C-alpha cells in the first residue's frame, strides 16, 4: 500500500532514491500511462493505446508487453528504450495541489515512502547537507511539473476523441511460432473509419487544441506491434 508524504528537507533530509535496476525495483510492467507531450518520442518504439479510467473516460497507455509483469524492453536489468515513459521516470514521486491563502492552489511534491526505490542508506540524495535540493531532485521536480500540466492536456485530448466518437475497443489475438496464444483485452484505439469521415471543422478544432498531432502519433505507433511480437518470440525462445 502506498504511503505518500509531503516532501520536505527536515523529515526527509537523509532520504535517497535508488536509480537503475528496473527489474529489481518495479519497472517490469506491461503498460503504463502516457502523456500527449511525449507521444512524438514514444511512438517510435512503443504502441500507444487507450484504457478506460477508473474515474471515467480514457487514458492513453504505452504498451511494453502482452501480460502483467512482462516488460519486453528490459534485458539484463537494463532498459532498451532511448526514451523511457515519463510515468516510469518520475519514480516514487507525485505532485498535487493544496489550498493556500486566498484559496490559491499551491503545488506540493510528495514521495511514496513504501516504494522500494526509497532508501535512507543507498542511492541518490534528495537534499544537500544544508537543506537545498540536489540536481536529481530539481530534475525530478521539473519533470513532475511537466506531468502535472501534461495530464490536463491529455485528459482534454481523450475527452475530445470520445466526444467525436473516435474511440473503439480493440482485441489483439496473437499466436506465436511455438503455438502459444496471447490476447490483449481491455484496450481501445482510434476508429480510423470515423476519423476519415470527420469534417474539416472537426479536424481544425482538434488541430487548434493541439490534439491532431498526438492522434496521428498514436496511429503511427501501431507499426510497433510487429517489433513487440518479435521481442516476445525471442523471449519465448530464450526461456
HELIX and SHEET records of a PDB file:
HELIX    1   1 UNK A   36  UNK A   38  5                                   3    
HELIX    2   2 UNK A   39  UNK A   42  1                                   4    
HELIX    3   3 UNK A   86  UNK A   89  1                                   4    
HELIX    4   4 UNK A  101  UNK A  103  5                                   3    
HELIX    5   5 UNK A  135  UNK A  163  1                                  29    
HELIX    6   6 UNK A  192  UNK A  196  1                                   5    
HELIX    7   7 UNK A  200  UNK A  208  1                                   9    
HELIX    8   8 UNK A  212  UNK A  221  1                                  10    
HELIX    9   9 UNK A  222  UNK A  224  5                                   3    
HELIX   10  10 UNK A  225  UNK A  238  1                                  14    
SHEET    1   A 3 UNK A   4  UNK A   6  0                                        
SHEET    2   A 3 UNK A 105  UNK A 112 -1                                        
SHEET    3   A 3 UNK A  93  UNK A  99 -1                                        
SHEET    1   B 3 UNK A 118  UNK A 119  0                                        
SHEET    2   B 3 UNK A  16  UNK A  17 -1                                        
SHEET    3   B 3 UNK A 124  UNK A 125 -1                                        
SHEET    1   C 3 UNK A  31  UNK A  33  0                                        
SHEET    2   C 3 UNK A  58  UNK A  63 -1                                        
SHEET    3   C 3 UNK A  47  UNK A  52 -1                                        
SHEET    1   D 2 UNK A  74  UNK A  75  0                                        
SHEET    2   D 2 UNK A  78  UNK A  79 -1                                        
SHEET    1   E 2 UNK A 167  UNK A 175  0                                        
SHEET    2   E 2 UNK A 181  UNK A 190 -1                                        
END                                                                             
